[in-house]
Amino acid sequence: QVQLVESGGGLVQPGGSLRLSCVASGVTLSRHVMDWYRQGPGKERELFAHITTTAGDTYYPDSVKGRFTISRDNAKNTVYLQMNSLKPEDTAVYYCNTGSAILWPWGQGTQVTVSS
């Protein structure tokens, strides 16, 4: 069974940076496109970053483009999210999952709080 473990969240001031990690087990990550999602307070979970299997292509909505960077290390079965210039509206629980049609069981997520 696939297990996803997200980490790296925390409390950061506006303008700060964080690097999130997502380690997958029970699956060979190199065979799968991967996404990062987030769920803010009172909001639905939203997809906001996508990376292809060889990291040859990425996608971001305008809300995070230029600030967030998704990457992957297939040898470590890990996907990363570098977040810079964080804003209070980035406060959310962050999750990763496959970009395939059938999602894997969700991990526990990692809380990111942007506040002064």
Secondary structure, 3 states (H helix, E strand, C coil): CCEEEEECCEEECCCCCEEEEEEEECCCHHHCCEEEEEECCCCCCEEEEEECCCCCCEECCCCCCCCEEEEEEHHHCEEEEEECCCCHHHCEEEEEEECCCCCCCCCCCEEEEECC
